Amino acid sequence: MRTIPITVRPLTEQAFAPFGDVVSVEGAERRLINNGSTERFHDLAGIDVSEGGGRAIVSLFRGQPFAPPVVVAMMERHPLGSQLFYPLSGRPFLVVVAPDEAGRPGEPLAFLCPPGTGVNYARNTWHHPLLSLEAVSDFLVIDREGPGNNLEEREYPDVRYRIDAVAP
Amino acid sequence: MRTIPITVRPLTEQAFAPFGDVVSVEGAERRLINNGSTERFHDLAGIDVSEGGGRAIVSLFRGQPFAPPVVVAMMERHPLGSQLFYPLSGRPFLVVVAPDEAGRPGEPLAFLCPPGTGVNYARNTWHHPLLSLEAVSDFLVIDREGPGNNLEEREYPDVRYRIDAVAP
């Protein structure tokens, strides 16, 4: 089995756009509300879960930490809904996504997601399960509950990808 | 104008139930996922925003801190959608809600929401705007975007309520 090293890149809205939203106050529309006592950074991510009679739910994910080398052997996607991860830990985490190639995940791209920044995987986007770093880390997650099969998993059949360093 | 002191009570699921969800891992259904590397605390809050063609959006609120005495002169509610606040700051905040009395807010109840715990105001529930404590504090907010008027505000006409201490 071949092993291909992949490099980690900084997370930018532009680079991540094909895969979903970067959830961050950077560049967001700001509204002063509540008689001036609150600043609202408006509409950082849209939740797309109504396909097939779904509804949005909020959960908390507690992830064990990973450390390099991180081997990427499989990817998953949710055909019926977006899935948003917002870090509660103050620590960075790794985001690994891939374009679709005829119903299978293509070559993965890895991003370092800095503290205070989340991601919202668009519906049906290949992504790796949660890759916390440094310590056990909590995330607020917004995804879909409802009828239908909302999980598809695929192993890479003849290759492994390996992340040797998490710094971009 | 009369001023009535109100006491702050601890936030419990039972006491808050008429007003919405307490968003906490306490008592939540736990699922081990991602080949055992992630613990999912499942479905801590349901998002109720589809009324009138609405959709869920995620925003970040940055609230100025309040300190006692906190005067409660008005309340607001969102007739078309729930609104969830999850603290990102590691600090407590105050939650003030009220039953409806013929289309106006009744006597308020105040709760101290501890770090790591959020609330999801049910649709059309009277609540006070964000009351951060101690320092400027960020919250992840899930509420509704869409057509229609989703904000109703009411002053208490002949009374003020006053919170003199935040500890329950």
Chai-1 contact restraints between the chains, C-beta under 6 A:
chainA,res_idxA,chainB,res_idxB,connection_type,confidence,min_distance_angstrom,max_distance_angstrom,comment,restraint_id
A,V25,B,L60,contact,1.0,0.0,6.0,A-B,restraint_1
A,N34,B,P129,contact,1.0,0.0,6.0,A-B,restraint_2
A,N34,B,L130,contact,1.0,0.0,6.0,A-B,restraint_3
A,S37,B,Q64,contact,1.0,0.0,6.0,A-B,restraint_4
A,T38,B,F61,contact,1.0,0.0,6.0,A-B,restraint_5
A,T38,B,G63,contact,1.0,0.0,6.0,A-B,restraint_6
A,T38,B,L130,contact,1.0,0.0,6.0,A-B,restraint_7
A,E39,B,R62,contact,1.0,0.0,6.0,A-B,restraint_8
A,R40,B,S59,contact,1.0,0.0,6.0,A-B,restraint_9
A,R40,B,F61,contact,1.0,0.0,6.0,A-B,restraint_10
A,F41,B,S59,contact,1.0,0.0,6.0,A-B,restraint_11
A,F41,B,L60,contact,1.0,0.0,6.0,A-B,restraint_12
A,H42,B,S59,contact,1.0,0.0,6.0,A-B,restraint_13
A,D43,B,I57,contact,1.0,0.0,6.0,A-B,restraint_14
A,L44,B,V58,contact,1.0,0.0,6.0,A-B,restraint_15
A,L44,B,S59,contact,1.0,0.0,6.0,A-B,restraint_16
A,A45,B,V58,contact,1.0,0.0,6.0,A-B,restraint_17
A,G46,B,I57,contact,1.0,0.0,6.0,A-B,restraint_18
A,I47,B,A56,contact,1.0,0.0,6.0,A-B,restraint_19
A,A56,B,I47,contact,1.0,0.0,6.0,A-B,restraint_20
A,A56,B,A56,contact,1.0,0.0,6.0,A-B,restraint_21
A,I57,B,D43,contact,1.0,0.0,6.0,A-B,restraint_22
A,I57,B,G46,contact,1.0,0.0,6.0,A-B,restraint_23
A,V58,B,L44,contact,1.0,0.0,6.0,A-B,restraint_24
A,V58,B,A45,contact,1.0,0.0,6.0,A-B,restraint_25
A,S59,B,R40,contact,1.0,0.0,6.0,A-B,restraint_26
A,S59,B,F41,contact,1.0,0.0,6.0,A-B,restraint_27
A,S59,B,H42,contact,1.0,0.0,6.0,A-B,restraint_28
A,S59,B,L44,contact,1.0,0.0,6.0,A-B,restraint_29
A,L60,B,V25,contact,1.0,0.0,6.0,A-B,restraint_30
A,L60,B,F41,contact,1.0,0.0,6.0,A-B,restraint_31
A,F61,B,T38,contact,1.0,0.0,6.0,A-B,restraint_32
A,F61,B,R40,contact,1.0,0.0,6.0,A-B,restraint_33
A,R62,B,E39,contact,1.0,0.0,6.0,A-B,restraint_34
A,G63,B,T38,contact,1.0,0.0,6.0,A-B,restraint_35
A,Q64,B,S37,contact,1.0,0.0,6.0,A-B,restraint_36
A,Y86,B,L140,contact,1.0,0.0,6.0,A-B,restraint_37
A,P129,B,N34,contact,1.0,0.0,6.0,A-B,restraint_38
A,L130,B,T38,contact,1.0,0.0,6.0,A-B,restraint_39
A,L140,B,Y86,contact,1.0,0.0,6.0,A-B,restraint_40
A,L140,B,L140,contact,1.0,0.0,6.0,A-B,restraint_41
